């Protein structure tokens, strides 16, 4: 006769009540996601098409960097991110690739996306040019630690996605103080 599979132990109902007590205000403030309207979807499609066409016309690393810088200065950060990511993919083996990664990470930081900024520096650690440069590796690790500290302190104040330039002075001082203790 075939053995019956072992049955999972039945969970006690009390942990669910404890889980509810562990929720903080941010967890309770979640609203259901609304699907984008047809107009929003169409606008996003058009934006992606325009962006893809614009980046498709770029022919050199300088073209990519100039375009990304122009988009960042025009407060079109998503466009700058797209261009920097394309440039990093194309010029991964170039000696200038770490600087593309720095620009990409700084753009994310300016947007308040500290996790993406950290991810960019972590990826940059394996760039061929960075692999050959111990000082660059050390600086990338320092930047990773700093951005994590910024994110953690902002999160502790409930403002985790605050763009870097908009961090209140008192919190900036707290970030710098925490860095000097580290």
WOURZI-V838296 format. One record per residue. N is the residue number from 1. RES is the residue in one letter. SS is DSSP state (alpha for helix, beta for strand, coil for the rest). PHI is phi as a letter, one per 40 degrees, with the letter a starting at -180 (NA if undefined). OMEGA is omega in radians with two decimals (999 if undefined). Layout:
BEGIN
<<N/RES/SS/PHI/OMEGA> <N/RES/SS/PHI/OMEGA>>
END
This chain:
BEGIN
<<1/X/coil/NA/3.13> <2/X/coil/c/3.12> <3/X/coil/c/3.07> <4/X/coil/c/3.13> <5/X/coil/c/3.11> <6/X/coil/c/-3.14> <7/X/coil/c/3.08> <8/X/coil/c/3.06> <9/X/coil/c/-3.14> <10/X/coil/c/-3.11> <11/X/coil/c/3.08> <12/X/coil/c/-3.12> <13/X/coil/c/-3.08> <14/X/alpha/d/-3.14> <15/X/alpha/d/3.12> <16/X/alpha/c/3.10> <17/X/alpha/c/3.10> <18/X/alpha/c/3.14> <19/X/alpha/c/3.11> <20/X/alpha/c/3.12> <21/X/alpha/c/-3.11> <22/X/alpha/c/3.14> <23/X/coil/c/3.05> <24/X/coil/c/-3.07> <25/X/alpha/d/-3.13> <26/X/alpha/c/3.13> <27/X/alpha/c/-3.08> <28/X/alpha/c/-3.06> <29/X/coil/c/-3.09> <30/X/coil/c/3.08> <31/X/coil/b/3.12> <32/X/coil/c/3.13> <33/X/coil/c/3.10> <34/X/coil/c/3.09> <35/X/coil/c/-3.14> <36/X/coil/c/3.10> <37/X/coil/c/3.11> <38/X/alpha/d/3.13> <39/X/alpha/c/3.12> <40/X/alpha/c/3.11> <41/X/alpha/c/-3.14> <42/X/alpha/c/3.13> <43/X/alpha/c/3.13> <44/X/alpha/c/3.11> <45/X/alpha/c/-3.13> <46/X/alpha/c/3.12> <47/X/alpha/c/3.13> <48/X/alpha/c/3.12> <49/X/alpha/c/3.13> <50/X/alpha/c/-3.13> <51/X/alpha/c/3.13> <52/X/alpha/c/3.11> <53/X/alpha/c/-3.13> <54/X/alpha/c/-3.13> <55/X/alpha/c/3.11> <56/X/alpha/c/3.12> <57/X/coil/c/-3.10> <58/X/coil/c/-3.03> <59/X/coil/b/-3.08> <60/X/coil/b/3.08> <61/X/alpha/d/3.12> <62/X/alpha/c/3.09> <63/X/alpha/d/3.13> <64/X/alpha/c/-3.09> <65/X/alpha/c/3.10> <66/X/alpha/c/3.14> <67/X/alpha/c/-3.12> <68/X/alpha/c/3.13> <69/X/alpha/c/3.11> <70/X/alpha/c/3.14> <71/X/alpha/c/3.12> <72/X/alpha/c/3.13> <73/X/alpha/c/3.12> <74/X/coil/c/3.12> <75/X/coil/g/3.01> <76/X/coil/b/-3.01> <77/X/alpha/d/3.14> <78/X/alpha/c/3.10> <79/X/alpha/c/3.12> <80/X/alpha/c/3.12> <81/X/alpha/d/-3.14> <82/X/alpha/d/-3.10> <83/X/alpha/c/3.12> <84/X/alpha/c/3.13> <85/X/alpha/c/3.09> <86/X/alpha/c/-3.13> <87/X/alpha/c/-3.14> <88/X/alpha/c/3.10> <89/X/alpha/c/-3.10> <90/X/alpha/c/-3.02> <91/X/coil/b/-3.09> <92/X/coil/d/-3.07> <93/X/coil/c/-3.11> <94/X/coil/c/3.11> <95/X/coil/c/-3.14> <96/X/coil/c/-3.09> <97/X/alpha/d/3.12> <98/X/alpha/d/-3.14> <99/X/alpha/c/3.01> <100/X/alpha/c/3.12> <101/X/alpha/c/3.10> <102/X/alpha/c/3.13> <103/X/alpha/c/3.12> <104/X/alpha/c/3.14> <105/X/alpha/c/3.12> <106/X/alpha/c/3.10> <107/X/alpha/c/3.08> <108/X/alpha/d/3.13> <109/X/alpha/c/3.12> <110/X/alpha/c/3.12> <111/X/alpha/c/-3.07> <112/X/coil/g/3.12> <113/X/coil/b/-3.04> <114/X/alpha/c/3.12> <115/X/alpha/c/3.10> <116/X/alpha/c/3.09> <117/X/alpha/c/3.10> <118/X/alpha/c/3.14> <119/X/alpha/d/-3.14> <120/X/alpha/c/3.11> <121/X/alpha/c/3.11> <122/X/alpha/c/3.08> <123/X/alpha/c/-3.12> <124/X/alpha/c/3.12> <125/X/coil/d/-3.12> <126/X/coil/b/3.04> <127/X/coil/c/3.14> <128/X/alpha/d/-3.14> <129/X/alpha/c/3.12> <130/X/alpha/c/3.13> <131/X/alpha/c/-3.11> <132/X/coil/c/-2.99> <133/X/coil/b/-3.09> <134/X/alpha/c/-3.14> <135/X/alpha/c/3.11> <136/X/alpha/c/3.10> <137/X/alpha/d/3.14> <138/X/alpha/c/3.13> <139/X/alpha/c/3.08> <140/X/alpha/c/3.13> <141/X/alpha/c/3.07> <142/X/alpha/c/3.13> <143/X/alpha/c/3.09> <144/X/alpha/c/3.13> <145/X/alpha/c/-3.13> <146/X/alpha/c/-3.11> <147/X/alpha/c/3.06> <148/X/alpha/c/3.12> <149/X/alpha/c/3.10> <150/X/alpha/d/-3.11> <151/X/alpha/c/-3.10> <152/X/alpha/c/-3.14> <153/X/alpha/c/3.09> <154/X/alpha/c/3.13> <155/X/alpha/c/-3.14> <156/X/alpha/c/3.09> <157/X/coil/c/3.11> <158/X/coil/g/-3.12> <159/X/coil/b/-2.99> <160/X/coil/d/-3.06> <161/X/coil/b/-3.13> <162/X/coil/c/3.07> <163/X/coil/d/-3.01> <164/X/alpha/d/-3.10> <165/X/alpha/c/-3.10> <166/X/alpha/b/3.11> <167/X/coil/c/3.13> <168/X/coil/d/-3.09> <169/X/alpha/d/-3.12> <170/X/alpha/c/3.13> <171/X/alpha/c/3.04> <172/X/alpha/d/3.11> <173/X/alpha/c/3.10> <174/X/alpha/c/3.13> <175/X/alpha/c/-3.12> <176/X/alpha/c/3.11> <177/X/alpha/c/3.12> <178/X/alpha/c/3.12> <179/X/alpha/c/-3.12> <180/X/alpha/c/3.09> <181/X/alpha/c/-3.06> <182/X/coil/c/999>>
END
